[in-house]
Amino acid sequence: MRSLAVLVMALIGGFAGGVVLNAVIAVTSHMVFGGDEDGLKGLKYLPFVTSAWYAATLMIWRPRPEFEQ
């Protein structure tokens, strides 16, 4: 149950981080290239990609509890 809660929190945090990163990249691109946003077509999927990336990273690196026998 705790793993599910951690996974959901990682998905939400990854999505929020992706939205922020998406906005930063879009604003920086607009300032640098002067409004030419033809190369940013895949940027709308960034929150979903970072969400999955955060969840996968968390599940791989999360310390597992040690069971005593």
CHARMM-style PDB file with segment names, atoms N, HN, CA, C and O in Angstrom:
ATOM      1  N   MET     1       0.820  -1.194   0.000  1.00  0.00      PROA
ATOM      2  CA  MET     1       0.000   0.000   0.000  1.00  0.00      PROA
ATOM      3  C   MET     1       0.867   1.263   0.000  1.00  0.00      PROA
ATOM      4  O   MET     1       0.562   2.255  -0.662  1.00  0.00      PROA
ATOM      5  N   ARG     2       1.955   1.188   0.764  1.00  0.00      PROA
ATOM      6  HN  ARG     2       2.203   0.382   1.302  1.00  0.00      PROA
ATOM      7  CA  ARG     2       2.839   2.346   0.828  1.00  0.00      PROA
ATOM      8  C   ARG     2       3.536   2.570  -0.516  1.00  0.00      PROA
ATOM      9  O   ARG     2       3.771   3.709  -0.918  1.00  0.00      PROA
ATOM     10  N   SER     3       3.863   1.480  -1.202  1.00  0.00      PROA
ATOM     11  HN  SER     3       3.672   0.554  -0.875  1.00  0.00      PROA
ATOM     12  CA  SER     3       4.506   1.603  -2.514  1.00  0.00      PROA
ATOM     13  C   SER     3       3.582   2.271  -3.516  1.00  0.00      PROA
ATOM     14  O   SER     3       4.032   3.052  -4.355  1.00  0.00      PROA
ATOM     15  N   LEU     4       2.307   1.972  -3.433  1.00  0.00      PROA
ATOM     16  HN  LEU     4       1.942   1.337  -2.751  1.00  0.00      PROA
ATOM     17  CA  LEU     4       1.341   2.591  -4.341  1.00  0.00      PROA
ATOM     18  C   LEU     4       1.246   4.091  -4.087  1.00  0.00      PROA
ATOM     19  O   LEU     4       1.182   4.882  -5.028  1.00  0.00      PROA
ATOM     20  N   ALA     5       1.238   4.479  -2.826  1.00  0.00      PROA
ATOM     21  HN  ALA     5       1.290   3.837  -2.061  1.00  0.00      PROA
ATOM     22  CA  ALA     5       1.182   5.906  -2.498  1.00  0.00      PROA
ATOM     23  C   ALA     5       2.437   6.627  -2.980  1.00  0.00      PROA
ATOM     24  O   ALA     5       2.358   7.745  -3.490  1.00  0.00      PROA
ATOM     25  N   VAL     6       3.578   5.995  -2.820  1.00  0.00      PROA
ATOM     26  HN  VAL     6       3.642   5.087  -2.406  1.00  0.00      PROA
ATOM     27  CA  VAL     6       4.832   6.596  -3.279  1.00  0.00      PROA
ATOM     28  C   VAL     6       4.843   6.691  -4.796  1.00  0.00      PROA
ATOM     29  O   VAL     6       5.311   7.686  -5.350  1.00  0.00      PROA
ATOM     30  N   LEU     7       4.334   5.670  -5.474  1.00  0.00      PROA
ATOM     31  HN  LEU     7       3.953   4.862  -5.024  1.00  0.00      PROA
ATOM     32  CA  LEU     7       4.275   5.680  -6.934  1.00  0.00      PROA
ATOM     33  C   LEU     7       3.363   6.794  -7.441  1.00  0.00      PROA
ATOM     34  O   LEU     7       3.709   7.492  -8.394  1.00  0.00      PROA
ATOM     35  N   VAL     8       2.214   6.962  -6.818  1.00  0.00      PROA
ATOM     36  HN  VAL     8       1.933   6.394  -6.044  1.00  0.00      PROA
ATOM     37  CA  VAL     8       1.287   8.027  -7.224  1.00  0.00      PROA
ATOM     38  C   VAL     8       1.913   9.398  -6.979  1.00  0.00      PROA
ATOM     39  O   VAL     8       1.776  10.300  -7.806  1.00  0.00      PROA
ATOM     40  N   MET     9       2.590   9.557  -5.859  1.00  0.00      PROA
ATOM     41  HN  MET     9       2.701   8.824  -5.187  1.00  0.00      PROA
ATOM     42  CA  MET     9       3.253  10.835  -5.584  1.00  0.00      PROA
ATOM     43  C   MET     9       4.363  11.108  -6.596  1.00  0.00      PROA
ATOM     44  O   MET     9       4.562  12.254  -6.997  1.00  0.00      PROA
ATOM     45  N   ALA    10       5.088  10.067  -7.013  1.00  0.00      PROA
ATOM     46  HN  ALA    10       4.927   9.135  -6.687  1.00  0.00      PROA
ATOM     47  CA  ALA    10       6.137  10.243  -8.022  1.00  0.00      PROA
ATOM     48  C   ALA    10       5.532  10.621  -9.364  1.00  0.00      PROA
ATOM     49  O   ALA    10       6.088  11.454 -10.079  1.00  0.00      PROA
ATOM     50  N   LEU    11       4.399  10.020  -9.716  1.00  0.00      PROA
ATOM     51  HN  LEU    11       3.947   9.343  -9.135  1.00  0.00      PROA
ATOM     52  CA  LEU    11       3.741  10.369 -10.973  1.00  0.00      PROA
ATOM     53  C   LEU    11       3.261  11.817 -10.966  1.00  0.00      PROA
ATOM     54  O   LEU    11       3.423  12.535 -11.952  1.00  0.00      PROA
ATOM     55  N   ILE    12       2.677  12.238  -9.861  1.00  0.00      PROA
ATOM     56  HN  ILE    12       2.546  11.654  -9.059  1.00  0.00      PROA
ATOM     57  CA  ILE    12       2.193  13.620  -9.759  1.00  0.00      PROA
ATOM     58  C   ILE    12       3.367  14.600  -9.754  1.00  0.00      PROA
ATOM     59  O   ILE    12       3.324  15.628 -10.429  1.00  0.00      PROA
ATOM     60  N   GLY    13       4.404  14.282  -9.000  1.00  0.00      PROA
ATOM     61  HN  GLY    13       4.439  13.447  -8.451  1.00  0.00      PROA
ATOM     62  CA  GLY    13       5.581  15.148  -8.969  1.00  0.00      PROA
ATOM     63  C   GLY    13       6.283  15.219 -10.309  1.00  0.00      PROA
ATOM     64  O   GLY    13       6.755  16.283 -10.708  1.00  0.00      PROA
ATOM     65  N   GLY    14       6.356  14.099 -11.006  1.00  0.00      PROA
ATOM     66  HN  GLY    14       5.972  13.235 -10.682  1.00  0.00      PROA
ATOM     67  CA  GLY    14       6.962  14.086 -12.333  1.00  0.00      PROA
ATOM     68  C   GLY    14       6.162  14.887 -13.336  1.00  0.00      PROA
ATOM     69  O   GLY    14       6.727  15.569 -14.191  1.00  0.00      PROA
ATOM     70  N   PHE    15       4.848  14.805 -13.232  1.00  0.00      PROA
ATOM     71  HN  PHE    15       4.389  14.251 -12.537  1.00  0.00      PROA
ATOM     72  CA  PHE    15       3.999  15.580 -14.134  1.00  0.00      PROA
ATOM     73  C   PHE    15       4.164  17.076 -13.873  1.00  0.00      PROA
ATOM     74  O   PHE    15       4.282  17.869 -14.808  1.00  0.00      PROA
ATOM     75  N   ALA    16       4.171  17.451 -12.598  1.00  0.00      PROA
ATOM     76  HN  ALA    16       4.075  16.807 -11.839  1.00  0.00      PROA
ATOM     77  CA  ALA    16       4.349  18.868 -12.259  1.00  0.00      PROA
ATOM     78  C   ALA    16       5.727  19.365 -12.696  1.00  0.00      PROA
ATOM     79  O   ALA    16       5.853  20.473 -13.218  1.00  0.00      PROA
ATOM     80  N   GLY    17       6.748  18.554 -12.485  1.00  0.00      PROA
ATOM     81  HN  GLY    17       6.646  17.654 -12.061  1.00  0.00      PROA
ATOM     82  CA  GLY    17       8.082  18.934 -12.939  1.00  0.00      PROA
ATOM     83  C   GLY    17       8.158  19.054 -14.447  1.00  0.00      PROA
ATOM     84  O   GLY    17       8.851  19.927 -14.969  1.00  0.00      PROA
ATOM     85  N   GLY    18       7.450  18.184 -15.149  1.00  0.00      PROA
ATOM     86  HN  GLY    18       6.887  17.475 -14.725  1.00  0.00      PROA
ATOM     87  CA  GLY    18       7.415  18.253 -16.608  1.00  0.00      PROA
ATOM     88  C   GLY    18       6.712  19.495 -17.117  1.00  0.00      PROA
ATOM     89  O   GLY    18       7.129  20.081 -18.116  1.00  0.00      PROA
ATOM     90  N   VAL    19       5.655  19.899 -16.440  1.00  0.00      PROA
ATOM     91  HN  VAL    19       5.317  19.423 -15.629  1.00  0.00      PROA
ATOM     92  CA  VAL    19       4.945  21.122 -16.832  1.00  0.00      PROA
ATOM     93  C   VAL    19       5.853  22.339 -16.650  1.00  0.00      PROA
ATOM     94  O   VAL    19       5.909  23.217 -17.512  1.00  0.00      PROA
ATOM     95  N   VAL    20       6.555  22.382 -15.532  1.00  0.00      PROA
ATOM     96  HN  VAL    20       6.510  21.669 -14.832  1.00  0.00      PROA
ATOM     97  CA  VAL    20       7.469  23.506 -15.281  1.00  0.00      PROA
ATOM     98  C   VAL    20       8.609  23.504 -16.294  1.00  0.00      PROA
ATOM     99  O   VAL    20       8.949  24.549 -16.849  1.00  0.00      PROA
ATOM    100  N   LEU    21       9.195  22.343 -16.535  1.00  0.00      PROA
ATOM    101  HN  LEU    21       8.918  21.494 -16.084  1.00  0.00      PROA
ATOM    102  CA  LEU    21      10.282  22.245 -17.511  1.00  0.00      PROA
ATOM    103  C   LEU    21       9.802  22.602 -18.912  1.00  0.00      PROA
ATOM    104  O   LEU    21      10.526  23.240 -19.676  1.00  0.00      PROA
ATOM    105  N   ASN    22       8.590  22.193 -19.246  1.00  0.00      PROA
ATOM    106  HN  ASN    22       8.002  21.674 -18.625  1.00  0.00      PROA
ATOM    107  CA  ASN    22       7.983  22.532 -20.531  1.00  0.00      PROA
ATOM    108  C   ASN    22       7.871  24.045 -20.686  1.00  0.00      PROA
ATOM    109  O   ASN    22       8.215  24.592 -21.734  1.00  0.00      PROA
ATOM    110  N   ALA    23       7.394  24.712 -19.654  1.00  0.00      PROA
ATOM    111  HN  ALA    23       7.114  24.268 -18.803  1.00  0.00      PROA
ATOM    112  CA  ALA    23       7.239  26.171 -19.710  1.00  0.00      PROA
ATOM    113  C   ALA    23       8.591  26.873 -19.818  1.00  0.00      PROA
ATOM    114  O   ALA    23       8.731  27.837 -20.570  1.00  0.00      PROA
ATOM    115  N   VAL    24       9.570  26.399 -19.081  1.00  0.00      PROA
ATOM    116  HN  VAL    24       9.456  25.615 -18.470  1.00  0.00      PROA
ATOM    117  CA  VAL    24      10.901  27.012 -19.132  1.00  0.00      PROA
ATOM    118  C   VAL    24      11.507  26.861 -20.524  1.00  0.00      PROA
ATOM    119  O   VAL    24      12.068  27.816 -21.062  1.00  0.00      PROA
ATOM    120  N   ILE    25      11.398  25.680 -21.105  1.00  0.00      PROA
ATOM    121  HN  ILE    25      10.942  24.904 -20.668  1.00  0.00      PROA
ATOM    122  CA  ILE    25      11.945  25.461 -22.446  1.00  0.00      PROA
ATOM    123  C   ILE    25      11.212  26.311 -23.470  1.00  0.00      PROA
ATOM    124  O   ILE    25      11.842  26.887 -24.357  1.00  0.00      PROA
ATOM    125  N   ALA    26       9.889  26.399 -23.362  1.00  0.00      PROA
ATOM    126  HN  ALA    26       9.377  25.932 -22.642  1.00  0.00      PROA
ATOM    127  CA  ALA    26       9.115  27.185 -24.323  1.00  0.00      PROA
ATOM    128  C   ALA    26       9.449  28.675 -24.232  1.00  0.00      PROA
ATOM    129  O   ALA    26       9.616  29.334 -25.259  1.00  0.00      PROA
ATOM    130  N   VAL    27       9.547  29.205 -23.028  1.00  0.00      PROA
ATOM    131  HN  VAL    27       9.412  28.670 -22.194  1.00  0.00      PROA
ATOM    132  CA  VAL    27       9.854  30.628 -22.859  1.00  0.00      PROA
ATOM    133  C   VAL    27      11.276  30.931 -23.326  1.00  0.00      PROA
ATOM    134  O   VAL    27      11.512  31.932 -24.002  1.00  0.00      PROA
ATOM    135  N   THR    28      12.215  30.068 -22.967  1.00  0.00      PROA
ATOM    136  HN  THR    28      12.023  29.255 -22.419  1.00  0.00      PROA
ATOM    137  CA  THR    28      13.598  30.265 -23.404  1.00  0.00      PROA
ATOM    138  C   THR    28      13.708  30.203 -24.920  1.00  0.00      PROA
ATOM    139  O   THR    28      14.412  31.008 -25.530  1.00  0.00      PROA
ATOM    140  N   SER    29      13.020  29.259 -25.522  1.00  0.00      PROA
ATOM    141  HN  SER    29      12.448  28.605 -25.027  1.00  0.00      PROA
ATOM    142  CA  SER    29      13.036  29.142 -26.979  1.00  0.00      PROA
ATOM    143  C   SER    29      12.418  30.368 -27.638  1.00  0.00      PROA
ATOM    144  O   SER    29      12.905  30.841 -28.665  1.00  0.00      PROA
ATOM    145  N   HSD    30      11.362  30.871 -27.054  1.00  0.00      PROA
ATOM    146  HN  HSD    30      10.966  30.487 -26.220  1.00  0.00      PROA
ATOM    147  CA  HSD    30      10.715  32.062 -27.603  1.00  0.00      PROA
ATOM    148  C   HSD    30      11.641  33.278 -27.507  1.00  0.00      PROA
ATOM    149  O   HSD    30      11.695  34.096 -28.425  1.00  0.00      PROA
ATOM    150  N   MET    31      12.362  33.391 -26.402  1.00  0.00      PROA
ATOM    151  HN  MET    31      12.318  32.726 -25.656  1.00  0.00      PROA
ATOM    152  CA  MET    31      13.276  34.523 -26.239  1.00  0.00      PROA
ATOM    153  C   MET    31      14.497  34.403 -27.148  1.00  0.00      PROA
ATOM    154  O   MET    31      14.951  35.400 -27.710  1.00  0.00      PROA
ATOM    155  N   VAL    32      15.024  33.211 -27.294  1.00  0.00      PROA
ATOM    156  HN  VAL    32      14.656  32.401 -26.837  1.00  0.00      PROA
ATOM    157  CA  VAL    32      16.247  33.027 -28.078  1.00  0.00      PROA
ATOM    158  C   VAL    32      15.965  33.068 -29.575  1.00  0.00      PROA
ATOM    159  O   VAL    32      16.678  33.732 -30.327  1.00  0.00      PROA
ATOM    160  N   PHE    33      14.920  32.352 -30.009  1.00  0.00      PROA
ATOM    161  HN  PHE    33      14.341  31.812 -29.398  1.00  0.00      PROA
ATOM    162  CA  PHE    33      14.652  32.229 -31.439  1.00  0.00      PROA
ATOM    163  C   PHE    33      13.592  33.197 -31.940  1.00  0.00      PROA
ATOM    164  O   PHE    33      13.268  33.178 -33.128  1.00  0.00      PROA
ATOM    165  N   GLY    34      13.054  34.021 -31.095  1.00  0.00      PROA
ATOM    166  HN  GLY    34      13.317  34.036 -30.131  1.00  0.00      PROA
ATOM    167  CA  GLY    34      12.121  35.053 -31.513  1.00  0.00      PROA
ATOM    168  C   GLY    34      10.771  34.550 -31.984  1.00  0.00      PROA
ATOM    169  O   GLY    34      10.223  35.082 -32.950  1.00  0.00      PROA
ATOM    170  N   GLY    35      10.232  33.559 -31.342  1.00  0.00      PROA
ATOM    171  HN  GLY    35      10.677  33.127 -30.557  1.00  0.00      PROA
ATOM    172  CA  GLY    35       8.887  33.099 -31.670  1.00  0.00      PROA
ATOM    173  C   GLY    35       8.826  31.950 -32.651  1.00  0.00      PROA
ATOM    174  O   GLY    35       7.734  31.453 -32.926  1.00  0.00      PROA
ATOM    175  N   ASP    36       9.941  31.506 -33.189  1.00  0.00      PROA
ATOM    176  HN  ASP    36      10.828  31.910 -32.965  1.00  0.00      PROA
ATOM    177  CA  ASP    36       9.954  30.370 -34.103  1.00  0.00      PROA
ATOM    178  C   ASP    36       9.923  29.084 -33.281  1.00  0.00      PROA
ATOM    179  O   ASP    36      10.950  28.649 -32.760  1.00  0.00      PROA
ATOM    180  N   GLU    37       8.746  28.483 -33.168  1.00  0.00      PROA
ATOM    181  HN  GLU    37       7.912  28.836 -33.592  1.00  0.00      PROA
ATOM    182  CA  GLU    37       8.577  27.305 -32.323  1.00  0.00      PROA
ATOM    183  C   GLU    37       8.278  26.058 -33.147  1.00  0.00      PROA
ATOM    184  O   GLU    37       7.552  25.178 -32.686  1.00  0.00      PROA
ATOM    185  N   ASP    38       8.824  25.967 -34.354  1.00  0.00      PROA
ATOM    186  HN  ASP    38       9.414  26.682 -34.729  1.00  0.00      PROA
ATOM    187  CA  ASP    38       8.578  24.798 -35.189  1.00  0.00      PROA
ATOM    188  C   ASP    38       9.267  23.548 -34.646  1.00  0.00      PROA
ATOM    189  O   ASP    38       8.791  22.436 -34.876  1.00  0.00      PROA
ATOM    190  N   GLY    39      10.352  23.709 -33.949  1.00  0.00      PROA
ATOM    191  HN  GLY    39      10.739  24.612 -33.763  1.00  0.00      PROA
ATOM    192  CA  GLY    39      11.087  22.566 -33.426  1.00  0.00      PROA
ATOM    193  C   GLY    39      10.571  22.046 -32.099  1.00  0.00      PROA
ATOM    194  O   GLY    39      11.146  21.109 -31.544  1.00  0.00      PROA
ATOM    195  N   LEU    40       9.504  22.628 -31.576  1.00  0.00      PROA
ATOM    196  HN  LEU    40       9.038  23.389 -32.027  1.00  0.00      PROA
ATOM    197  CA  LEU    40       9.002  22.245 -30.253  1.00  0.00      PROA
ATOM    198  C   LEU    40       7.714  21.426 -30.329  1.00  0.00      PROA
ATOM    199  O   LEU    40       6.895  21.490 -29.413  1.00  0.00      PROA
ATOM    200  N   LYS    41       7.522  20.669 -31.387  1.00  0.00      PROA
ATOM    201  HN  LYS    41       8.188  20.617 -32.132  1.00  0.00      PROA
ATOM    202  CA  LYS    41       6.271  19.928 -31.557  1.00  0.00      PROA
ATOM    203  C   LYS    41       6.100  18.823 -30.517  1.00  0.00      PROA
ATOM    204  O   LYS    41       4.978  18.566 -30.078  1.00  0.00      PROA
ATOM    205  N   GLY    42       7.167  18.176 -30.120  1.00  0.00      PROA
ATOM    206  HN  GLY    42       8.078  18.384 -30.476  1.00  0.00      PROA
ATOM    207  CA  GLY    42       7.079  17.096 -29.146  1.00  0.00      PROA
ATOM    208  C   GLY    42       7.102  17.559 -27.707  1.00  0.00      PROA
ATOM    209  O   GLY    42       7.032  16.739 -26.792  1.00  0.00      PROA
ATOM    210  N   LEU    43       7.198  18.847 -27.495  1.00  0.00      PROA
ATOM    211  HN  LEU    43       7.255  19.513 -28.239  1.00  0.00      PROA
ATOM    212  CA  LEU    43       7.310  19.387 -26.147  1.00  0.00      PROA
ATOM    213  C   LEU    43       6.028  19.198 -25.334  1.00  0.00      PROA
ATOM    214  O   LEU    43       6.073  19.185 -24.104  1.00  0.00      PROA
ATOM    215  N   LYS    44       4.898  19.051 -26.006  1.00  0.00      PROA
ATOM    216  HN  LYS    44       4.862  19.062 -27.005  1.00  0.00      PROA
ATOM    217  CA  LYS    44       3.640  18.889 -25.274  1.00  0.00      PROA
ATOM    218  C   LYS    44       3.564  17.546 -24.545  1.00  0.00      PROA
ATOM    219  O   LYS    44       2.748  17.385 -23.638  1.00  0.00      PROA
ATOM    220  N   TYR    45       4.405  16.582 -24.931  1.00  0.00      PROA
ATOM    221  HN  TYR    45       5.068  16.713 -25.668  1.00  0.00      PROA
ATOM    222  CA  TYR    45       4.413  15.277 -24.274  1.00  0.00      PROA
ATOM    223  C   TYR    45       5.402  15.206 -23.119  1.00  0.00      PROA
ATOM    224  O   TYR    45       5.482  14.179 -22.446  1.00  0.00      PROA
ATOM    225  N   LEU    46       6.146  16.258 -22.878  1.00  0.00      PROA
ATOM    226  HN  LEU    46       6.081  17.093 -23.425  1.00  0.00      PROA
ATOM    227  CA  LEU    46       7.181  16.252 -21.850  1.00  0.00      PROA
ATOM    228  C   LEU    46       6.646  15.945 -20.444  1.00  0.00      PROA
ATOM    229  O   LEU    46       7.300  15.189 -19.727  1.00  0.00      PROA
ATOM    230  N   PRO    47       5.502  16.481 -20.007  1.00  0.00      PROA
ATOM    231  CA  PRO    47       5.021  16.127 -18.666  1.00  0.00      PROA
ATOM    232  C   PRO    47       4.740  14.637 -18.495  1.00  0.00      PROA
ATOM    233  O   PRO    47       4.968  14.088 -17.417  1.00  0.00      PROA
ATOM    234  N   PHE    48       4.253  13.981 -19.533  1.00  0.00      PROA
ATOM    235  HN  PHE    48       4.068  14.426 -20.408  1.00  0.00      PROA
ATOM    236  CA  PHE    48       3.965  12.550 -19.438  1.00  0.00      PROA
ATOM    237  C   PHE    48       5.252  11.729 -19.412  1.00  0.00      PROA
ATOM    238  O   PHE    48       5.350  10.729 -18.702  1.00  0.00      PROA
ATOM    239  N   VAL    49       6.222  12.160 -20.188  1.00  0.00      PROA
ATOM    240  HN  VAL    49       6.142  12.973 -20.765  1.00  0.00      PROA
ATOM    241  CA  VAL    49       7.509  11.460 -20.218  1.00  0.00      PROA
ATOM    242  C   VAL    49       8.228  11.611 -18.881  1.00  0.00      PROA
ATOM    243  O   VAL    49       8.747  10.630 -18.347  1.00  0.00      PROA
ATOM    244  N   THR    50       8.266  12.816 -18.339  1.00  0.00      PROA
ATOM    245  HN  THR    50       7.845  13.612 -18.773  1.00  0.00      PROA
ATOM    246  CA  THR    50       8.942  13.014 -17.058  1.00  0.00      PROA
ATOM    247  C   THR    50       8.200  12.316 -15.923  1.00  0.00      PROA
ATOM    248  O   THR    50       8.824  11.864 -14.963  1.00  0.00      PROA
ATOM    249  N   SER    51       6.894  12.224 -16.022  1.00  0.00      PROA
ATOM    250  HN  SER    51       6.387  12.592 -16.802  1.00  0.00      PROA
ATOM    251  CA  SER    51       6.125  11.517 -15.014  1.00  0.00      PROA
ATOM    252  C   SER    51       6.506  10.036 -14.988  1.00  0.00      PROA
ATOM    253  O   SER    51       6.752   9.476 -13.920  1.00  0.00      PROA
ATOM    254  N   ALA    52       6.554   9.413 -16.144  1.00  0.00      PROA
ATOM    255  HN  ALA    52       6.355   9.868 -17.012  1.00  0.00      PROA
ATOM    256  CA  ALA    52       6.957   8.003 -16.218  1.00  0.00      PROA
ATOM    257  C   ALA    52       8.414   7.830 -15.807  1.00  0.00      PROA
ATOM    258  O   ALA    52       8.771   6.842 -15.165  1.00  0.00      PROA
ATOM    259  N   TRP    53       9.250   8.789 -16.176  1.00  0.00      PROA
ATOM    260  HN  TRP    53       8.960   9.592 -16.697  1.00  0.00      PROA
ATOM    261  CA  TRP    53      10.670   8.727 -15.836  1.00  0.00      PROA
ATOM    262  C   TRP    53      10.866   8.810 -14.321  1.00  0.00      PROA
ATOM    263  O   TRP    53      11.648   8.040 -13.763  1.00  0.00      PROA
ATOM    264  N   TYR    54      10.178   9.722 -13.650  1.00  0.00      PROA
ATOM    265  HN  TYR    54       9.543  10.348 -14.103  1.00  0.00      PROA
ATOM    266  CA  TYR    54      10.276   9.846 -12.195  1.00  0.00      PROA
ATOM    267  C   TYR    54       9.806   8.564 -11.512  1.00  0.00      PROA
ATOM    268  O   TYR    54      10.455   8.076 -10.587  1.00  0.00      PROA
ATOM    269  N   ALA    55       8.674   8.020 -11.970  1.00  0.00      PROA
ATOM    270  HN  ALA    55       8.147   8.417 -12.722  1.00  0.00      PROA
ATOM    271  CA  ALA    55       8.133   6.816 -11.346  1.00  0.00      PROA
ATOM    272  C   ALA    55       9.079   5.630 -11.526  1.00  0.00      PROA
ATOM    273  O   ALA    55       9.303   4.871 -10.584  1.00  0.00      PROA
ATOM    274  N   ALA    56       9.629   5.467 -12.715  1.00  0.00      PROA
ATOM    275  HN  ALA    56       9.446   6.085 -13.480  1.00  0.00      PROA
ATOM    276  CA  ALA    56      10.551   4.357 -12.956  1.00  0.00      PROA
ATOM    277  C   ALA    56      11.827   4.514 -12.136  1.00  0.00      PROA
ATOM    278  O   ALA    56      12.326   3.545 -11.565  1.00  0.00      PROA
ATOM    279  N   THR    57      12.348   5.728 -12.080  1.00  0.00      PROA
ATOM    280  HN  THR    57      11.942   6.515 -12.544  1.00  0.00      PROA
ATOM    281  CA  THR    57      13.560   5.976 -11.303  1.00  0.00      PROA
ATOM    282  C   THR    57      13.317   5.722  -9.821  1.00  0.00      PROA
ATOM    283  O   THR    57      14.171   5.160  -9.135  1.00  0.00      PROA
ATOM    284  N   LEU    58      12.173   6.129  -9.338  1.00  0.00      PROA
ATOM    285  HN  LEU    58      11.480   6.585  -9.895  1.00  0.00      PROA
ATOM    286  CA  LEU    58      11.854   5.918  -7.932  1.00  0.00      PROA
ATOM    287  C   LEU    58      11.747   4.435  -7.618  1.00  0.00      PROA
ATOM    288  O   LEU    58      12.250   3.986  -6.588  1.00  0.00      PROA
ATOM    289  N   MET    59      11.106   3.675  -8.478  1.00  0.00      PROA
ATOM    290  HN  MET    59      10.698   4.040  -9.315  1.00  0.00      PROA
ATOM    291  CA  MET    59      10.942   2.249  -8.219  1.00  0.00      PROA
ATOM    292  C   MET    59      12.271   1.494  -8.307  1.00  0.00      PROA
ATOM    293  O   MET    59      12.455   0.484  -7.628  1.00  0.00      PROA
ATOM    294  N   ILE    60      13.186   1.973  -9.128  1.00  0.00      PROA
ATOM    295  HN  ILE    60      13.037   2.794  -9.679  1.00  0.00      PROA
ATOM    296  CA  ILE    60      14.480   1.304  -9.243  1.00  0.00      PROA
ATOM    297  C   ILE    60      15.376   1.647  -8.057  1.00  0.00      PROA
ATOM    298  O   ILE    60      16.012   0.755  -7.495  1.00  0.00      PROA
ATOM    299  N   TRP    61      15.439   2.913  -7.665  1.00  0.00      PROA
ATOM    300  HN  TRP    61      14.922   3.637  -8.121  1.00  0.00      PROA
ATOM    301  CA  TRP    61      16.381   3.363  -6.644  1.00  0.00      PROA
ATOM    302  C   TRP    61      15.825   3.375  -5.231  1.00  0.00      PROA
ATOM    303  O   TRP    61      16.572   3.618  -4.284  1.00  0.00      PROA
ATOM    304  N   ARG    62      14.563   3.127  -5.067  1.00  0.00      PROA
ATOM    305  HN  ARG    62      13.956   2.930  -5.837  1.00  0.00      PROA
ATOM    306  CA  ARG    62      13.965   3.183  -3.733  1.00  0.00      PROA
ATOM    307  C   ARG    62      14.510   2.046  -2.868  1.00  0.00      PROA
ATOM    308  O   ARG    62      14.501   0.891  -3.292  1.00  0.00      PROA
ATOM    309  N   PRO    63      14.978   2.357  -1.673  1.00  0.00      PROA
ATOM    310  CA  PRO    63      15.497   1.284  -0.819  1.00  0.00      PROA
ATOM    311  C   PRO    63      14.373   0.355  -0.371  1.00  0.00      PROA
ATOM    312  O   PRO    63      13.298   0.801   0.031  1.00  0.00      PROA
ATOM    313  N   ARG    64      14.637  -0.907  -0.447  1.00  0.00      PROA
ATOM    314  HN  ARG    64      15.510  -1.269  -0.773  1.00  0.00      PROA
ATOM    315  CA  ARG    64      13.657  -1.908  -0.041  1.00  0.00      PROA
ATOM    316  C   ARG    64      13.829  -2.205   1.447  1.00  0.00      PROA
ATOM    317  O   ARG    64      14.949  -2.192   1.957  1.00  0.00      PROA
ATOM    318  N   PRO    65      12.730  -2.472   2.141  1.00  0.00      PROA
ATOM    319  CA  PRO    65      12.858  -2.819   3.563  1.00  0.00      PROA
ATOM    320  C   PRO    65      13.498  -4.202   3.717  1.00  0.00      PROA
ATOM    321  O   PRO    65      13.234  -5.117   2.938  1.00  0.00      PROA
ATOM    322  N   GLU    66      14.321  -4.324   4.713  1.00  0.00      PROA
ATOM    323  HN  GLU    66      14.535  -3.581   5.346  1.00  0.00      PROA
ATOM    324  CA  GLU    66      14.966  -5.606   4.995  1.00  0.00      PROA
ATOM    325  C   GLU    66      14.043  -6.440   5.882  1.00  0.00      PROA
ATOM    326  O   GLU    66      13.548  -5.961   6.902  1.00  0.00      PROA
ATOM    327  N   PHE    67      13.823  -7.666   5.489  1.00  0.00      PROA
ATOM    328  HN  PHE    67      14.225  -8.055   4.660  1.00  0.00      PROA
ATOM    329  CA  PHE    67      12.985  -8.574   6.265  1.00  0.00      PROA
ATOM    330  C   PHE    67      13.880  -9.464   7.122  1.00  0.00      PROA
ATOM    331  O   PHE    67      14.839 -10.065   6.636  1.00  0.00      PROA
ATOM    332  N   GLU    68      13.549  -9.533   8.390  1.00  0.00      PROA
ATOM    333  HN  GLU    68      12.770  -9.045   8.785  1.00  0.00      PROA
ATOM    334  CA  GLU    68      14.317 -10.383   9.295  1.00  0.00      PROA
ATOM    335  C   GLU    68      13.714 -11.772   9.301  1.00  0.00      PROA
ATOM    336  O   GLU    68      12.495 -11.939   9.278  1.00  0.00      PROA
ATOM    337  N   GLN    69      14.592 -12.772   9.331  1.00  0.00      PROA
ATOM    338  HN  GLN    69      15.583 -12.636   9.350  1.00  0.00      PROA
ATOM    339  CA  GLN    69      14.104 -14.159   9.348  1.00  0.00      PROA
ATOM    340  C   GLN    69      14.413 -14.806  10.661  1.00  0.00      PROA
ATOM    341  OT1 GLN    69      14.081 -15.973  10.868  1.00  0.00      PROA
TER     342      GLN     69
END
